[in-house]
Amino acid sequence: MPKHQTDYEQLLDKMSEWVKQSVEQDVLTLMQIEQQARAYLKAAEDLSKDEMDMLENTLTRDLQTFAHHWQRDADNSPWWQATKDKFWSLLADLSDKSKLAMTESWRDIRHHGIYQAGEAVALGELECSKCHNRHQVTHAEVIQPCLECGNTRFSRVL
């Protein structure tokens, strides 16, 4: 890693590498399971060649379908969303909060303290201007309508 890289960037790089290795390991594990299943099927002497081919093709197709759906649905997983939120929270705790606060203060001045659904916002807490429901923002995200009343206008509390 270059010497000018900050501790924060190094941490991001390490976390990215960990995620990549985890995904690669999961794929390798699935491939090993598929190979073991093929070996079991081939060891079955009661099956004809056509039955063996059909079972092997079905297993391969099912595993490919599983992998496709798993990749497509991973971003919608509550577990994955919670994990990402925890990572962002950890990174926020490690970051230079005074610089983030100053950046967000300038954004508040430009926005006159009012934010709309669809806008991007960083760390802090937003309050619905209609029902006063509060939403904690732990990482950069696009503002969604209020979960309580559907309102689209918010003000920053923190």
Secondary structure, DSSP 4 states (H G I P E B T S, - for coil): --TT--HHHHHHHHHHHHHHHHHHHHHHHHHHHHHHHHHHHHH-TTS-HHHHHHHHHHHHHHHHHHHHHHHHHGGG-HHHHHHHHHHHHHHHHHS-HHHHHHHHHHHHHHHTTEEETTSEE-SEEEEETTT--EEEE-S-EEPPPPTTT---EEEE--
